[in-house]
């Protein structure tokens, strides 16, 4: 033990010395910079948007020109000739490094990137190690291409199933989202590439996002919308945080000192720098004061405004110096500042293995009436456009320029399944004709248009059924930035889609044959209206470029499904509490957006308060199609020997998990805690930890361990502006889903004030919050 303490002391001391040396260098640099030079260190360069040029450079004798070192990257820092500062490269990529695959200077080379599963997919793995492995793969690829900062991961809450960027976000639960984010960040930063967690904070809808005022209570902010960020900051220390577009209770996030300084830095101890989302906020000087260190993509008028503010005394130059110091501490860690030469040759073979593994670990088996797994001599009739044009990910900054895409058809073919060649030919002909009718996209923010499903003649279906053993239909959905999803034809299936599912089901069942539905989607959809038509449903998500191979692994039984839902599937959209006010109301119905990217002033009131996702469905006894944490397997598991060890404020919860079935598999074990009753109402139970077993063979057991702390069991009291714990019984629950309790034990805890904070981010209006009382 003494040796460990000595080692930790040496490491800690070395870190202090390293930072001290870095700060001394930065102070020396600051002393030699003019005010104008400083103003260009706190702005960047970036993409072209209507009305905004990304080529606005400072005077040639001060700031060197923007260098497109990595074409297609989202932005760079300015170079500074006086100190030979290189351009630091920022690239989008929650699902893969988003850069241009072609370069004018190297026409004989391509620069594709691996498309990994999207965040909503990865979250269903409930596996921090998988996220860490994906993070390492990201880091290796970014490093190979000379990217210094990844603009991801994103961990905003799935407040409503219609959120346009839910596919980029992990979960409806902040503990799951925060811990998975930390796993990913630790992986990528171990490779010497900075992560940027985003969008901070309460950015949970896309409609009018640049002019949206999010009205939310202190308690809901603290317990739901900030908690995941807090966990990620404390468990991974990302090099950067990106502030969000929206206002929070009347103040833009990027201009909000309460958010960016008092909470992020003072309360949580964040050490990196804060950058804006692209074109976020209105007032560059207010952003500097708030602690938004870097303005992206940066404009010359912002630099001028800051210079004038310092000269006039509106902005203290020490604030500018402070912000530059936060930026430079991280820049000096980068590949560019350390003169690392990019190879432009990522290890795609290794990364595609990681992508395939992560996809398979994240898929969720929602239904299985003794259908799956199949043998590869099964004759399959493969229906659905997305079986042939499988969707890898969403649109916008979450898109990836990938080298290839393994469709479900290709994956099943690779696994030697026998697919109906007539049906394949007919689908390929149909898709070729229909895709030709769709105009090309004008920009990366534009939504993908999917081909409508073909209605097959009953006689045709009967012939197909006669020649095959089973039918498989894949339903596809995509979404992206700027706009939220629609109910009709997106959350709810179109009438044509329902008819296709119904007709295939009836024809194949009439011949005593089974029907499987695959869901190639990024977010929640309605299933109640058609679930009885399917014998099995596999949620494949938007699983990246190896999706087809991963689907085939599960269908064949090469991999046993172990994914669990990171979000609730409601019966209907009206059952979700936030639907009442999602995605907000326009404040002036006569105002038209000058640019659709900006939208118009609007307001969204979070009247559901803390009752998001399973917290709402549990508290108000609302039935769901599939609960949070749900997922079937090809095997079964037994929970036993629950033990809770309390050591001061720390709890160690353990139990034995035994594979009692006939297939090898993994089980996700979820720890929920039901709090003691008190003056303030609380959710029925809340997720406080989780783990995933190793691969257990039939008959094998594993003792799992989950740790938590008494400080994580409290609630936020808005009257005293403090985290509190009520006295009484706390029920520790080990569960296989939020609805399936396996083991539980009660412990008595005494009341305490965990931490007192300032009154921060308070709403300026009364919110009629949802209550059970």
Long-range contacts (C-beta under 8 A, 24 or more apart in sequence): 19-329, 22-328, 22-329, 22-332, 23-325, 23-329, 25-332, 26-324, 26-325, 26-328, 26-329, 26-332, 27-325, 29-83, 29-328, 30-321, 30-324, 30-325, 32-82, 33-82, 34-62, 35-307, 35-310, 35-311, 35-317, 36-62, 36-303, 36-307, 37-62, 37-63, 37-80, 37-82, 38-317, 38-320, 38-321, 38-324, 39-303, 39-304, 39-306, 39-307, 39-320, 40-78, 40-80, 40-303, 41-77, 41-78, 41-80, 41-324, 41-327, 41-328, 42-288, 42-293, 42-294, 42-295, 42-303, 42-306, 42-320, 42-323, 42-324, 42-327, 43-78, 43-294, 43-295, 43-296, 43-298, 43-299, 43-302, 43-303, 44-75, 44-76, 44-77, 44-78, 44-90, 44-275, 44-294, 44-295, 44-296, 44-297, 44-298, 45-75, 45-76, 45-77, 45-78, 45-297, 45-298, 46-74, 46-75, 46-76, 46-90, 46-278, 46-296, 46-297, 46-298, 47-74, 47-75, 47-278, 47-297, 49-278, 49-279, 49-595, 49-597, 50-595, 50-597, 51-595, 52-279, 52-297, 52-299, 54-297, 56-298, 56-299, 56-300, 57-300, 58-300, 58-303, 69-146, 69-336, 70-99, 70-145, 70-146, 70-147, 71-99, 71-100, 71-102, 71-103, 71-104, 71-111, 72-98, 72-99, 72-100, 72-101, 72-401, 73-99, 73-147, 74-98, 74-151, 74-278, 74-296, 74-297, 74-397, 75-278, 75-296, 75-297, 75-298, 77-294, 77-331, 78-298, 85-331, 85-337, 86-336, 86-337, 86-339, 87-336, 88-148, 88-149, 88-331, 88-334, 88-336, 88-337, 89-146, 89-147, 89-148, 89-149, 89-336, 90-147, 90-148, 90-149, 90-151, 90-196, 90-275, 90-296, 91-142, 91-145, 91-147, 91-149, 91-150, 91-151, 92-151, 92-152, 92-397, 92-398, 93-138, 93-142, 93-150, 93-151, 93-152, 93-397, 93-398, 93-400, 94-118, 94-119, 94-151, 94-152, 94-153, 94-154, 94-168, 94-397, 94-398, 95-119, 95-168, 95-392, 95-393, 95-394, 95-398, 95-399, 95-400, 95-542, 95-544, 96-138, 96-141, 96-393, 96-400, 96-402, 96-544, 97-138, 97-141, 97-142, 97-145, 97-147, 97-150, 97-400, 98-397, 98-398, 98-399, 98-400, 98-401, 99-145, 99-147, 99-401, 100-401, 101-401, 101-403, 109-344, 110-403, 111-145, 111-344, 111-401, 112-348, 112-401, 112-402, 112-403, 113-141, 113-145, 113-346, 113-400, 113-401, 113-402, 114-141, 114-346, 114-348, 114-351, 114-352, 114-355, 114-400, 114-402, 114-544, 114-545, 115-355, 115-392, 115-393, 115-400, 115-402, 115-405, 115-544, 115-545, 116-351, 116-354, 116-355, 116-358, 116-400, 116-544, 117-355, 117-358, 117-359, 117-362, 117-541, 117-542, 117-543, 117-544, 117-547, 118-167, 118-168, 118-393, 118-394, 118-398, 118-522, 118-541, 118-542, 118-543, 118-544, 119-153, 119-154, 119-155, 119-167, 119-168, 119-169, 119-170, 120-158, 120-166, 120-167, 120-168, 120-169, 120-170, 120-171, 120-522, 120-523, 120-541, 120-542, 120-566, 120-567, 121-167, 121-358, 121-359, 121-362, 121-363, 121-522, 121-541, 121-542, 121-543, 121-544, 122-170, 122-180, 122-184, 122-358, 122-362, 123-170, 123-171, 123-176, 123-177, 123-180, 123-362, 123-566, 123-567, 124-362, 124-363, 124-364, 124-539, 124-541, 124-563, 124-564, 124-565, 124-566, 124-631, 125-358, 125-361, 125-362, 125-562, 125-563, 125-692, 126-176, 126-563, 126-564, 126-566, 126-668, 126-670, 126-690, 126-692, 127-361, 127-668, 127-692, 128-179, 128-180, 128-182, 128-183, 129-183, 129-692, 130-183, 130-357, 130-358, 130-361, 130-362, 131-180, 131-181, 131-183, 131-184, 131-187, 132-183, 132-184, 132-186, 132-187, 133-187, 133-354, 133-357, 133-358, 134-184, 134-187, 134-354, 134-355, 134-358, 135-183, 135-184, 135-185, 135-186, 135-187, 135-188, 135-189, 135-190, 135-195, 136-187, 136-188, 136-190, 136-191, 136-354, 137-187, 137-350, 137-351, 137-354, 137-355, 138-184, 138-187, 138-188, 138-191, 138-193, 139-187, 139-188, 139-189, 139-190, 139-191, 139-192, 139-193, 140-191, 140-346, 140-347, 140-350, 140-351, 141-346, 141-351, 142-188, 142-191, 142-193, 143-191, 143-192, 143-193, 143-335, 143-340, 143-342, 144-342, 144-343, 144-344, 144-345, 144-346, 144-347, 145-342, 145-344, 145-346, 146-335, 146-336, 146-342, 146-344, 147-193, 147-335, 148-193, 148-194, 148-331, 148-334, 148-335, 148-336, 149-193, 149-194, 149-195, 149-196, 149-239, 149-240, 149-334, 150-188, 150-193, 150-194, 150-195, 150-196, 151-196, 151-198, 151-242, 151-397, 152-195, 152-196, 152-197, 152-198, 153-181, 153-184, 153-185, 153-195, 153-197, 153-198, 154-197, 154-198, 154-199, 155-180, 155-181, 155-197, 155-198, 155-228, 155-229, 155-232, 156-198, 156-199, 156-201, 156-202, 156-203, 156-204, 156-225, 156-244, 157-204, 157-224, 157-225, 157-228, 157-612, 158-204, 158-523, 158-524, 158-566, 158-567, 158-613, 159-204, 159-205, 159-578, 159-582, 159-606, 159-612, 160-204, 160-205, 160-576, 160-578, 160-579, 160-582, 160-583, 161-485, 161-491, 161-523, 161-524, 161-525, 161-567, 161-570, 161-573, 161-576, 162-205, 162-484, 162-485, 162-486, 162-487, 162-490, 162-491, 162-523, 162-573, 162-579, 162-582, 162-583, 163-204, 163-205, 163-206, 163-484, 163-485, 163-523, 164-205, 164-206, 164-207, 164-479, 164-480, 164-481, 164-482, 164-483, 164-484, 164-485, 165-206, 165-394, 165-396, 165-398, 165-479, 165-480, 165-481, 166-479, 166-522, 166-523, 166-524, 166-567, 167-393, 167-394, 167-398, 167-479, 167-522, 167-523, 167-542, 168-394, 168-398, 170-228, 170-566, 171-566, 171-567, 172-566, 172-567, 172-568, 172-612, 172-613, 172-614, 172-628, 173-566, 173-613, 173-614, 173-628, 173-687, 174-223, 174-224, 174-225, 174-226, 174-227, 174-228, 174-231, 175-227, 175-228, 175-231, 175-686, 175-687, 175-688, 175-689, 176-566, 176-687, 176-690, 177-228, 177-566, 178-227, 178-228, 178-229, 178-230, 178-231, 178-232, 178-235, 179-231, 179-235, 179-690, 181-228, 181-231, 181-232, 181-236, 182-231, 182-232, 182-235, 182-236, 183-236, 185-232, 185-236, 185-237, 185-238, 186-235, 186-236, 189-236, 189-238, 189-239, 192-333, 192-334, 192-335, 192-340, 193-335, 194-238, 194-239, 194-240, 194-272, 194-330, 194-333, 194-334, 195-236, 195-238, 195-239, 195-240, 196-238, 196-239, 196-240, 196-241, 196-242, 196-275, 197-229, 197-232, 197-233, 197-238, 197-240, 197-241, 197-242, 198-241, 198-242, 198-244, 198-277, 199-242, 199-243, 199-244, 199-245, 199-253, 199-277, 200-229, 200-241, 200-242, 200-243, 200-244, 200-253, 200-259, 200-260, 200-264, 200-274, 201-225, 201-226, 201-229, 201-244, 201-248, 201-253, 201-259, 202-244, 202-246, 202-248, 202-253, 202-606, 203-244, 203-245, 203-246, 203-253, 205-484, 205-582, 205-583, 205-584, 205-604, 206-481, 206-482, 206-483, 206-484, 206-583, 207-483, 207-484, 207-583, 207-584, 207-599, 207-602, 208-583, 208-584, 208-586, 208-593, 208-599, 208-600, 208-601, 208-602, 209-245, 209-246, 209-482, 209-599, 210-245, 210-246, 210-279, 210-280, 210-597, 210-598, 210-599, 211-598, 211-599, 211-600, 211-601, 211-602, 212-245, 212-246, 212-247, 212-583, 212-584, 212-599, 212-602, 212-603, 212-604, 213-246, 213-247, 213-248, 213-249, 213-250, 213-601, 213-602, 213-603, 213-604, 214-246, 214-247, 214-248, 214-249, 214-604, 214-606, 215-249, 215-603, 215-604, 215-605, 215-606, 215-763, 215-765, 215-767, 216-248, 216-249, 216-605, 216-606, 216-763, 216-767, 217-606, 217-609, 217-718, 217-763, 217-767, 217-769, 218-716, 218-718, 218-721, 218-759, 218-760, 218-761, 218-762, 218-763, 219-609, 219-610, 219-715, 219-716, 219-717, 219-718, 220-606, 220-608, 220-609, 220-610, 220-612, 220-769, 221-248, 221-761, 222-716, 222-723, 223-610, 223-715, 223-716, 224-610, 224-612, 226-263, 229-264, 230-268, 233-264, 233-268, 233-269, 233-270, 234-268, 234-269, 237-270, 237-271, 237-272, 238-272, 239-272, 239-273, 239-330, 239-333, 240-272, 240-273, 240-274, 240-275, 240-294, 240-330, 241-270, 241-272, 241-273, 241-274, 241-275, 242-274, 242-275, 242-276, 242-277, 243-274, 243-275, 243-276, 243-277, 243-280, 243-281, 243-292, 244-277, 244-280, 245-277, 245-280, 248-761, 249-761, 249-762, 249-763, 249-764, 250-764, 252-280, 252-281, 252-282, 252-283, 252-286, 253-280, 253-281, 254-280, 254-281, 254-287, 254-290, 254-292, 255-281, 255-282, 255-283, 255-286, 255-287, 255-289, 255-290, 255-292, 256-290, 256-761, 257-289, 257-290, 257-291, 258-758, 258-760, 258-761, 259-290, 259-760, 259-761, 260-290, 260-291, 260-292, 261-290, 261-291, 262-758, 262-760, 263-760, 263-761, 264-291, 265-291, 267-757, 271-329, 272-326, 272-329, 272-330, 273-323, 273-326, 273-327, 273-329, 273-330, 274-326, 279-597, 285-309, 285-314, 285-315, 288-315, 288-319, 288-320, 288-323, 289-315, 289-319, 291-323, 292-323, 293-323, 293-324, 293-326, 293-327, 294-323, 294-327, 348-403, 352-545, 352-546, 355-544, 355-545, 355-546, 356-546, 356-549, 356-550, 356-553, 358-544, 359-540, 359-541, 359-543, 359-544, 359-546, 359-547, 359-550, 360-550, 360-553, 360-554, 360-559, 361-559, 361-562, 361-563, 361-666, 362-541, 362-543, 362-563, 363-538, 363-539, 363-540, 363-541, 363-543, 363-550, 363-551, 363-554, 363-561, 363-563, 364-538, 364-539, 364-541, 364-561, 364-563, 364-564, 364-565, 364-630, 364-631, 364-632, 365-536, 365-537, 365-538, 365-539, 365-554, 365-561, 365-563, 365-631, 365-632, 365-633, 365-634, 366-519, 366-527, 366-537, 366-538, 366-539, 366-626, 366-630, 366-631, 366-632, 367-531, 367-534, 367-535, 367-536, 367-537, 367-632, 368-535, 368-536, 368-537, 368-632, 368-634, 369-514, 369-535, 369-536, 371-470, 371-514, 371-516, 371-535, 371-536, 372-516, 372-536, 372-538, 372-554, 372-555, 372-557, 372-634, 373-554, 373-555, 373-556, 373-557, 373-634, 374-417, 374-470, 374-555, 374-556, 374-557, 375-556, 376-415, 376-416, 376-417, 376-418, 376-556, 377-418, 378-417, 378-418, 378-469, 378-470, 379-418, 379-420, 379-467, 379-468, 379-469, 379-470, 380-412, 380-417, 380-418, 380-419, 380-420, 380-468, 380-469, 380-470, 380-471, 380-472, 381-420, 381-423, 381-464, 381-465, 381-467, 381-468, 381-470, 381-471, 381-472, 381-508, 382-408, 382-409, 382-412, 382-419, 382-420, 382-423, 382-424, 382-427, 382-472, 382-474, 383-423, 383-427, 383-456, 383-471, 383-472, 383-473, 383-474, 383-500, 383-504, 384-453, 384-472, 384-473, 384-474, 384-475, 384-476, 384-500, 384-518, 385-427, 385-431, 385-450, 385-451, 385-453, 385-454, 385-474, 385-476, 386-474, 386-475, 386-476, 386-518, 386-520, 387-427, 387-472, 387-473, 387-474, 387-518, 388-424, 388-427, 388-428, 388-431, 389-431, 389-435, 389-451, 389-476, 390-474, 390-476, 390-520, 390-547, 390-548, 391-448, 391-450, 391-476, 391-477, 391-478, 391-520, 391-522, 391-542, 392-542, 392-543, 392-544, 392-545, 392-547, 393-522, 393-542, 393-544, 394-478, 394-479, 394-480, 394-522, 394-542, 395-444, 395-445, 395-446, 395-447, 395-448, 395-478, 395-479, 395-480, 395-481, 396-444, 396-445, 396-480, 396-481, 396-482, 397-444, 397-481, 398-480, 398-481, 399-444, 399-480, 400-544, 400-545, 402-545, 403-545, 404-545, 405-545, 405-547, 405-548, 406-545, 406-546, 406-547, 406-548, 406-549, 407-547, 407-548, 408-472, 408-474, 408-518, 408-520, 408-540, 408-547, 408-548, 408-551, 408-552, 409-548, 410-548, 410-549, 411-547, 411-548, 411-549, 411-550, 411-551, 411-552, 412-548, 412-551, 412-552, 412-555, 414-548, 414-549, 414-552, 415-549, 415-552, 415-553, 415-555, 415-556, 415-558, 417-552, 417-555, 417-556, 420-464, 420-467, 420-468, 422-464, 422-467, 423-464, 427-454, 430-454, 445-480, 445-481, 445-482, 445-597, 447-478, 447-479, 447-480, 447-483, 448-478, 448-480, 450-476, 450-477, 450-478, 452-494, 452-496, 453-494, 453-496, 453-497, 453-500, 454-500, 455-496, 455-499, 455-500, 455-503, 456-500, 456-503, 456-504, 458-503, 458-507, 461-503, 461-504, 461-507, 462-507, 462-511, 465-507, 465-508, 465-510, 465-511, 465-513, 466-511, 468-513, 469-513, 470-508, 470-513, 470-514, 470-515, 470-516, 471-504, 471-505, 471-508, 471-513, 471-514, 471-515, 471-516, 472-515, 472-516, 472-517, 472-518, 473-500, 473-501, 473-504, 473-515, 473-516, 473-517, 473-518, 474-517, 474-518, 474-519, 474-520, 474-540, 475-501, 475-517, 475-518, 475-519, 475-520, 475-521, 475-525, 476-520, 476-521, 477-520, 477-521, 477-522, 477-523, 477-525, 478-522, 478-542, 479-522, 479-523, 482-596, 482-597, 484-582, 484-583, 485-523, 487-573, 490-525, 491-524, 491-525, 491-526, 491-573, 492-525, 492-526, 492-529, 492-573, 493-525, 493-526, 493-529, 493-530, 498-529, 498-530, 501-530, 501-533, 501-534, 502-530, 502-533, 504-533, 505-533, 505-534, 506-533, 516-555, 518-551, 520-547, 523-567, 524-567, 524-568, 524-569, 524-570, 525-569, 526-570, 526-571, 526-572, 526-573, 526-625, 527-569, 527-625, 527-626, 528-571, 528-572, 528-625, 531-625, 539-563, 539-565, 557-634, 557-663, 560-633, 560-634, 560-635, 560-663, 560-664, 560-665, 560-666, 561-631, 561-632, 561-633, 561-634, 561-665, 562-631, 562-633, 562-665, 562-666, 562-667, 562-668, 562-692, 563-631, 564-629, 564-630, 564-631, 564-668, 564-670, 564-737, 565-626, 565-627, 565-628, 565-629, 565-630, 565-631, 565-737, 566-628, 567-613, 567-628, 568-613, 568-614, 568-617, 568-624, 568-626, 568-627, 568-628, 568-738, 569-624, 569-625, 569-626, 569-627, 570-617, 570-622, 570-624, 570-625, 571-623, 571-624, 571-625, 575-617, 575-622, 575-623, 575-624, 576-616, 577-607, 577-608, 577-611, 577-612, 577-616, 577-620, 577-770, 578-606, 578-608, 578-612, 580-607, 580-608, 581-605, 581-606, 581-607, 605-767, 606-767, 607-767, 607-768, 607-769, 607-770, 608-769, 608-770, 609-767, 609-769, 609-770, 609-771, 610-683, 611-683, 611-770, 614-738, 615-683, 615-684, 615-686, 616-770, 618-683, 618-684, 618-685, 618-738, 619-683, 619-684, 619-772, 620-772, 627-737, 627-738, 627-739, 627-740, 628-737, 628-738, 629-668, 629-670, 629-687, 629-735, 629-736, 629-737, 629-738, 629-739, 629-740, 630-737, 630-738, 630-739, 630-740, 631-668, 631-737, 633-661, 633-663, 633-665, 633-667, 634-661, 634-663, 634-665, 635-659, 635-660, 635-661, 635-662, 635-663, 635-664, 635-665, 635-698, 636-660, 636-661, 637-661, 637-665, 637-667, 637-696, 637-736, 639-669, 639-734, 639-736, 639-742, 639-743, 640-743, 641-703, 642-734, 642-743, 642-744, 642-745, 644-732, 644-745, 644-747, 646-747, 649-709, 649-710, 649-711, 650-707, 650-708, 650-709, 650-710, 651-707, 651-708, 651-709, 651-710, 651-732, 651-747, 652-705, 652-706, 652-707, 653-689, 653-705, 653-706, 653-707, 653-708, 653-732, 653-734, 654-703, 654-704, 654-705, 654-706, 655-703, 655-704, 655-734, 655-743, 656-701, 656-702, 656-703, 656-704, 657-693, 657-696, 657-701, 657-702, 657-703, 657-704, 658-696, 658-699, 658-700, 658-701, 659-696, 659-697, 659-698, 659-699, 659-700, 659-701, 660-698, 660-699, 661-698, 662-698, 663-698, 664-695, 664-696, 664-697, 664-698, 665-695, 665-696, 666-692, 666-693, 666-694, 666-695, 666-696, 667-692, 667-693, 667-696, 667-736, 668-692, 668-736, 669-693, 669-704, 669-706, 669-734, 669-735, 669-736, 670-734, 670-735, 670-736, 670-737, 670-738, 671-706, 671-708, 671-732, 671-733, 671-734, 671-735, 672-733, 672-735, 672-738, 673-708, 673-713, 673-730, 673-731, 673-732, 673-733, 674-730, 674-731, 674-733, 675-713, 675-715, 675-726, 675-730, 676-726, 676-727, 676-728, 676-729, 676-730, 676-749, 677-726, 677-728, 678-726, 678-728, 679-726, 680-715, 680-717, 680-726, 681-771, 681-772, 681-773, 682-715, 685-731, 685-733, 685-738, 687-738, 688-712, 688-713, 706-734, 710-749, 710-752, 710-754, 711-754, 711-755, 713-749, 714-754, 718-762, 720-753, 720-756, 721-756, 721-757, 721-758, 721-759, 721-760, 722-753, 722-754, 722-755, 722-756, 722-757, 723-753, 723-754, 723-755, 723-756, 723-757, 724-751, 724-752, 724-753, 724-754, 725-749, 725-750, 725-751, 725-752, 725-753, 725-754, 726-751, 727-751
